[in-house]
Amino acid sequence: MMLYPAMNKLTANVPNRYLLVNVVARRARQIAEEAEKEGYELYEKPVTMAIQEVADSKIRVDATDVVIQEEEA
């Protein structure tokens, strides 16, 4: 079974798998809360969207930094 995106691409932006799980869960909750607050429908699951943001380097986390930081475009 092949996972997309690959784990090595995700861990390039978040140093380990355990932190990755926490970051993705936290970001997915933010996405779901924003959608509910703004009243728009999500066409993908929040977890899928959060994982894609990590893969696209929109979210990077250092091992010592537990705050999710979004990169400026």
C-alpha positions as a printed NumPy array, in Angstrom:
array([[  0.   ,   0.   ,   0.   ],
       [  1.399,   3.377,  -0.966],
       [  0.629,   6.476,   1.036],
       [  0.308,   9.894,  -0.514],
       [  2.014,  12.105,   0.284],
       [  5.035,  10.044,   1.252],
       [  6.034,  10.038,   4.914],
       [  9.534,  11.36 ,   4.128],
       [  7.981,  14.413,   2.455],
       [  5.842,  15.079,   5.531],
       [  8.673,  14.56 ,   8.01 ],
       [ 10.798,  17.038,   6.074],
       [  8.482,  19.753,   7.446],
       [  7.684,  18.147,  10.814],
       [ 10.629,  16.327,  12.411],
       [  8.931,  13.158,  13.687],
       [  5.771,  11.134,  13.216],
       [  4.382,  11.748,  16.692],
       [  4.624,  15.507,  16.332],
       [  3.186,  15.186,  12.825],
       [  0.052,  13.511,  14.205],
       [ -0.432,  16.318,  16.721],
       [  0.175,  19.067,  14.168],
       [ -2.211,  17.549,  11.616],
       [ -4.914,  16.974,  14.241],
       [ -4.637,  20.537,  15.536],
       [ -4.707,  22.042,  12.036],
       [ -7.653,  19.823,  11.025],
       [ -9.628,  21.11 ,  14.009],
       [ -8.775,  24.693,  13.   ],
       [ -9.964,  24.042,   9.441],
       [-13.226,  22.461,  10.649],
       [-13.889,  25.289,  13.113],
       [-13.201,  27.959,  10.478],
       [-15.58 ,  26.257,   8.02 ],
       [-18.309,  26.015,  10.629],
       [-17.818,  29.619,  11.769],
       [-17.775,  31.02 ,   8.221],
       [-20.582,  28.716,   7.098],
       [-18.94 ,  27.141,   4.075],
       [-18.912,  23.494,   3.045],
       [-15.706,  21.49 ,   2.954],
       [-15.272,  19.278,  -0.098],
       [-12.395,  17.341,   1.463],
       [-11.979,  16.073,   4.991],
       [-10.133,  18.482,   7.295],
       [ -7.425,  15.888,   8.006],
       [ -6.76 ,  15.465,   4.284],
       [ -6.489,  19.235,   3.887],
       [ -4.13 ,  19.51 ,   6.875],
       [ -1.866,  16.742,   5.572],
       [ -1.723,  18.426,   2.173],
       [ -0.749,  21.73 ,   3.807],
       [  2.157,  19.998,   5.55 ],
       [  3.203,  18.294,   2.306],
       [  3.063,  21.628,   0.442],
       [  5.311,  23.212,   3.119],
       [  2.563,  25.618,   4.146],
       [  3.022,  24.375,   7.711],
       [  6.462,  23.805,   9.187],
       [  7.257,  22.897,  12.768],
       [ 10.584,  22.665,  14.558],
       [ 11.132,  20.005,  17.22 ],
       [ 11.294,  22.745,  19.859],
       [  8.391,  24.787,  18.485],
       [  4.945,  23.427,  19.32 ],
       [  3.068,  26.348,  17.739],
       [  1.861,  25.734,  14.215],
       [  3.377,  28.338,  11.933],
       [  2.059,  28.941,   8.454],
       [  4.605,  30.187,   5.959],
       [  3.988,  33.501,   4.293],
       [  3.181,  33.188,   0.592]])
